[in-house]
Amino acid sequence: MARPVTIQTQHIIETARQLFLEHGYTLPTARIAQAVGISEGSIFKRFETKDALFAAAMGLPSTEFARSWAERVGEETVETQL
């Protein structure tokens, strides 16, 4: 049986935000995990990628949204697409 979740996702996000602001995007996720008191694997159980963690920590839209921009060039106006 899996262990119950004791660290809230919001705590991970807040800690990651603080550390990203101090050290930049190149900060290893292992350092974030250490600061929170969890394993690095626990981060990736909640956030598929480091980009997803960064986006959540910085309040950015999903990285998938940005990847679709190049595919949609010229389809409609920027205002309509956004």
C-alpha positions in Angstrom: 0.0 0.0 0.0 1.3 3.5 -0.9 2.3 5.9 1.8 -0.2 8.7 2.4 0.7 12.1 1.0 2.0 14.3 3.8 3.6 17.2 1.8 1.0 19.3 0.1 1.5 20.2 -3.6 1.1 23.9 -2.8 4.1 23.7 -0.4 6.2 22.2 -3.2 5.1 25.0 -5.6 5.8 27.8 -3.1 9.3 26.3 -2.2 10.1 25.9 -5.9 9.1 29.5 -6.7 11.3 30.9 -3.9 14.3 28.8 -5.0 13.8 29.5 -8.8 13.7 33.2 -8.0 16.9 33.0 -6.0 18.8 30.6 -8.2 17.2 30.6 -11.7 15.8 27.9 -13.8 19.0 25.9 -13.8 18.5 24.9 -10.2 18.3 21.1 -10.0 15.0 19.6 -9.0 17.0 17.6 -6.5 17.7 20.8 -4.6 14.0 21.7 -4.5 13.2 18.2 -3.2 15.8 18.5 -0.5 14.4 21.9 0.6 10.9 20.4 0.8 12.1 17.2 2.5 10.9 14.8 -0.1 12.6 12.7 -2.8 13.1 14.0 -6.3 10.8 11.2 -7.5 8.0 12.6 -5.4 8.2 15.9 -7.4 7.9 14.0 -10.7 4.9 12.1 -9.4 3.1 15.4 -9.2 4.8 17.3 -12.0 5.5 15.5 -15.3 8.6 17.6 -16.1 10.8 20.3 -14.6 9.1 22.7 -17.1 5.7 21.8 -15.6 7.0 22.5 -12.1 8.5 25.8 -13.2 5.3 26.9 -14.9 3.3 26.1 -11.8 5.8 27.8 -9.5 5.8 31.0 -11.7 2.1 31.0 -12.4 2.6 30.5 -16.1 0.2 28.8 -18.5 1.0 25.2 -19.5 4.1 24.7 -21.6 1.8 22.7 -24.0 0.0 26.0 -24.8 3.3 27.6 -26.0 4.3 24.7 -28.1 1.2 25.0 -30.3 2.1 28.6 -31.3 4.3 27.7 -34.2 1.6 25.4 -35.6 -1.0 28.1 -35.5 0.9 30.9 -37.3 -1.2 32.6 -39.9 -4.5 30.9 -39.0 -6.2 33.9 -37.4 -5.3 37.1 -35.6 -3.2 36.8 -32.4 -6.1 38.3 -30.4 -8.5 35.6 -31.6 -6.1 32.8 -30.9 -5.3 34.0 -27.4 
